[in-house]
Amino acid sequence: MEQEQVKSRNWSVILRGLQSFIGLIVLCIIISLLSPRFLTTANILNVLRQTSLNAVMAIGMTFVILTGGIDLSVGSVLAFSGMVAAGLSHSGMNAAGAIIVGLIIGTVLGFFNGLAVTKGNVPPFIATLAMMTMARGATLVYSNGQPKTGLGDDFFFLGNGKVMAIPFPAIVLIIVLIIAYYILSQTATGRYVYATGSNEKAAGLSGIKTERIKILVYAVSGFCAAMSGMIVTSMLNSASPTAGSGGELDAIAAVVLGGTSLSGGQGNVGGTIIGALIIGVLNNGLNLLNVSSYYQQLIKGVVILGAVLIDRKRR
């Protein structure tokens, strides 16, 4: 009986992934029929480069949502970590050192989110909303509301370089994806993440230190947001105080579109990548079709709502 339940659950996950993949293929076909520029090599590489920003951040969000939480601070963490890295680079620090400091800052901010949720018993929505406000405020204070530009060629390569015609941000995404997939599918920590999201009380009674798992996933989310911050700062060769605004919505949409349940315990990072590609292809297609940015926001909102409704119906 137990083996049958496991098989049924596995098939359920596979079917959800197939639905997302089929949706992506159908979307690509529709856009390619409407715009002949969509399937050009240059445009496809551009989609991969742009999608990597949201996809890396969404991978971190997947860890949080698998435990039944939410992280609204990722967009602001992206901005603050990117701004600090840009400031250090602009002041003379080498690119590697500036990027490492930026990643550490993002991880620490995520760690504090986890502490607020576990030790402070603050609901994830409120804790990360507070961090979203604080990190955005810290970005404005640090930058005095002004962008920082001219970061040097080494920093520029992270977001704009290529390896055998493949955009370097896409390579970074592949590395992050492989590590995340391995952690969630091949390690005890990954099993504990799923167990915490499925039934936190039962997981605690079985000996899993659920508080540590929650702190860990928020730290991972902060790290991934900071990585996206490094990439977008490099792409633009500039750090903007408003960078990442609304990024949390795109990340959550990618996770849900990829089949991860908002209730926790179900989903995988492979599906999240498909969800991020759906968002990226949709954005690119709307731009190619010269759809107004106002309508783009409306369409993306409808897509997010539809994904959540589908998730509730599955449950």
C-alpha positions in Angstrom: 0.0 0.0 0.0 2.8 2.4 0.9 4.7 1.7 -2.3 1.5 2.3 -4.3 1.1 5.7 -2.6 4.7 6.6 -3.4 4.3 5.6 -7.0 1.0 7.5 -7.3 2.8 10.6 -5.8 5.7 10.3 -8.2 3.3 10.0 -11.2 1.5 13.1 -9.9 4.7 15.1 -9.9 5.7 13.9 -13.3 2.3 14.8 -14.8 2.5 18.3 -13.3 5.9 18.7 -14.8 4.6 17.6 -18.2 1.7 20.0 -18.0 4.2 22.9 -17.5 6.4 21.7 -20.3 3.5 21.3 -22.7 2.3 24.8 -21.8 5.8 26.1 -22.6 5.9 24.4 -26.0 2.4 25.6 -26.9 3.4 29.2 -25.9 6.6 29.0 -28.0 4.6 27.8 -31.0 2.0 30.6 -30.7 4.6 33.3 -30.4 6.7 31.9 -33.3 3.6 32.0 -35.5 2.9 35.6 -34.5 6.6 36.8 -34.7 9.2 35.3 -37.1 11.9 36.9 -35.0 11.2 34.7 -32.0 13.0 31.5 -33.2 16.2 33.3 -34.3 19.4 32.2 -32.6 20.1 35.7 -31.3 16.6 36.0 -29.7 16.7 32.5 -28.1 20.1 33.3 -26.6 18.7 36.6 -25.3 15.7 34.7 -23.8 18.1 32.4 -22.0 20.2 35.3 -20.7 17.2 37.3 -19.5 15.5 34.2 -18.0 18.5 33.3 -15.9 17.9 36.3 -13.7 14.5 35.1 -12.6 15.3 31.4 -12.7 18.2 31.6 -10.3 16.1 33.6 -7.8 13.2 31.2 -8.3 15.4 28.2 -7.5 16.0 29.8 -4.0 12.3 30.6 -3.8 11.5 26.9 -4.5 13.4 25.8 -1.3 11.3 28.2 0.8 7.9 27.3 -0.8 8.7 23.6 -0.4 8.7 24.2 3.4 5.3 26.0 3.1 6.9 29.5 3.5 7.2 32.5 1.2 9.9 35.1 0.6 8.8 38.5 -0.5 12.2 40.1 0.1 14.1 38.6 -2.8 13.8 41.6 -5.1 15.1 44.0 -2.4 17.9 41.6 -1.4 18.8 41.5 -5.1 19.0 45.3 -5.2 21.0 45.8 -1.9 23.5 43.0 -2.6 24.1 44.3 -6.1 24.4 47.9 -5.0 27.0 47.0 -2.3 29.0 44.9 -4.8 28.9 47.7 -7.3 30.0 50.2 -4.7 32.9 48.0 -3.6 33.9 47.4 -7.3 33.6 51.1 -8.0 35.9 52.0 -5.1 38.7 49.7 -6.3 38.0 46.2 -5.0 38.5 43.4 -7.6 35.4 41.9 -9.1 35.7 38.5 -7.4 35.9 40.1 -4.0 33.0 42.4 -4.6 30.8 39.6 -5.8 31.7 37.3 -2.9 30.8 40.1 -0.4 27.5 40.7 -2.3 26.7 37.0 -2.0 27.5 36.9 1.7 25.2 39.9 2.3 22.3 38.2 0.5 22.9 35.0 2.5 23.0 36.8 5.8 19.7 38.7 5.0 18.1 35.4 4.2 19.4 34.0 7.4 17.8 36.8 9.4 14.5 36.0 7.6 14.8 32.5 8.8 15.5 33.6 12.4 12.5 35.9 12.4 10.3 33.1 11.2 11.6 30.4 13.5 12.9 32.1 16.7 10.6 35.1 16.5 7.5 33.1 15.4 6.7 35.8 12.8 4.6 34.6 9.9 6.8 34.3 6.8 4.7 36.8 4.9 5.2 39.5 7.5 8.9 38.7 8.3 9.9 38.8 4.6 7.7 41.8 3.9 9.6 43.7 6.7 12.9 42.6 5.2 11.8 43.7 1.8 11.2 47.2 3.1 14.4 47.3 5.2 16.6 46.0 2.4 15.1 48.5 -0.1 15.6 51.3 2.4 19.2 50.2 3.0 19.8 50.3 -0.8 18.5 53.9 -1.0 20.6 55.0 2.0 23.8 53.3 0.7 23.4 54.7 -2.8 21.8 58.0 -1.8 19.2 57.2 -4.3 21.7 57.3 -7.2 22.8 54.4 -9.5 26.5 53.3 -9.5 28.1 52.8 -12.9 31.4 51.9 -14.4 32.2 48.6 -12.7 35.1 47.3 -14.9 35.6 44.6 -17.5 35.9 41.7 -15.0 32.5 42.5 -13.4 31.0 43.0 -16.9 31.8 39.4 -17.9 29.5 37.8 -15.4 26.3 39.1 -17.0 27.5 39.7 -20.6 30.3 37.1 -21.3 29.9 34.0 -23.4 31.4 30.5 -23.4 31.2 28.8 -26.8 28.3 31.2 -27.7 26.4 30.3 -24.5 25.6 33.3 -22.3 27.6 33.1 -19.1 24.4 33.8 -17.0 22.9 30.6 -18.5 26.0 28.7 -17.4 25.6 30.1 -13.8 22.0 29.0 -13.9 22.9 25.5 -14.9 25.5 25.2 -12.1 23.0 26.5 -9.5 20.3 24.1 -10.9 22.6 21.1 -10.7 23.6 21.9 -7.1 19.9 22.6 -6.0 18.7 19.4 -7.7 21.3 17.3 -6.0 20.6 18.7 -2.6 16.8 18.2 -2.9 16.9 14.8 -4.5 20.0 13.1 -3.3 20.6 14.3 0.3 19.0 13.9 3.7 18.7 17.7 3.9 16.5 17.6 0.7 14.3 14.9 2.3 14.0 17.0 5.4 12.9 20.1 3.3 10.1 18.0 1.8 9.1 16.5 5.1 9.0 19.9 6.8 6.6 21.2 4.1 4.4 18.1 4.1 3.8 18.0 7.8 6.0 20.1 10.1 4.8 18.6 13.3 5.3 15.0 12.2 8.7 15.9 10.9 9.6 17.4 14.2 8.4 14.4 16.1 10.5 12.1 13.9 13.6 14.0 14.9 14.0 16.5 12.1 15.2 19.9 13.3 12.6 21.8 11.4 13.8 25.2 12.6 17.3 24.6 11.2 15.8 23.5 7.9 13.7 26.7 7.7 16.7 28.9 8.5 18.6 27.1 5.8 16.1 27.5 3.1 15.7 31.2 3.7 19.5 31.6 3.6 19.5 29.7 0.3 16.8 32.1 -1.0 18.9 35.1 0.0 22.0 33.6 -1.7 20.1 33.0 -4.9 18.6 36.5 -4.8 22.1 37.9 -4.3 23.4 35.9 -7.2 20.7 37.3 -9.5 21.7 40.7 -8.2 25.3 40.1 -9.3 24.1 39.1 -12.7 21.7 42.0 -13.3 24.3 44.5 -12.1 26.9 43.0 -14.4 24.4 43.0 -17.4 23.7 46.7 -17.0 27.3 47.6 -15.8 25.3 49.6 -13.2 23.5 49.1 -9.9 20.1 50.8 -9.6 18.3 51.5 -6.3 15.1 50.2 -8.0 16.5 47.0 -9.3 14.5 43.9 -8.6 11.2 45.7 -8.0 8.5 43.1 -8.5 11.1 40.4 -8.9 9.5 38.4 -6.0 6.3 38.1 -8.0 8.1 36.7 -11.1 10.0 34.3 -8.9 6.8 33.0 -7.1 5.0 32.8 -10.5 7.9 30.7 -11.9 7.8 28.3 -8.9 4.0 27.8 -9.0 3.9 27.5 -12.8 6.5 24.8 -12.5 4.2 22.7 -10.4 5.4 23.4 -6.8 2.6 23.6 -4.4 2.2 26.8 -2.3 1.2 24.6 0.6 4.6 23.0 0.6 5.9 19.5 0.3 5.5 19.0 -3.5 7.5 20.2 -6.4 11.1 20.3 -7.8 13.6 22.8 -9.2 13.3 21.3 -12.7 9.7 22.4 -12.9 10.7 25.8 -11.6 13.1 26.3 -14.5 10.2 25.5 -16.9 8.1 28.0 -15.1 10.8 30.6 -15.4 11.1 29.9 -19.1 7.3 30.4 -19.5 7.6 33.8 -17.8 10.7 34.7 -19.9 9.2 33.5 -23.2 6.0 35.4 -22.4 7.9 38.6 -21.6 10.0 38.3 -24.8 7.0 37.5 -27.0 5.0 40.4 -25.7 8.0 42.7 -26.4 8.4 41.3 -29.9 4.7 41.9 -30.5 5.0 45.5 -29.3 2.5 45.0 -26.5 2.3 47.9 -24.1 4.1 47.5 -20.8 0.7 48.2 -19.1 -0.9 45.3 -20.8 2.1 43.1 -20.0 1.6 43.6 -16.3 -2.1 42.8 -16.7 -1.3 39.6 -18.6 1.3 38.5 -16.2 -1.1 39.0 -13.3 -3.7 36.8 -15.0 -1.0 34.1 -15.5 -0.1 34.2 -11.9 -3.7 34.0 -10.7 -4.4 31.2 -13.1 -1.3 29.3 -11.8 -2.5 29.7 -8.2 -6.0 28.6 -9.0 -4.7 25.5 -10.8 -2.5 24.7 -7.8 -5.6 25.0 -5.4 -7.6 22.7 -7.7 -4.8 20.1 -7.7 -4.8 20.2 -3.9 
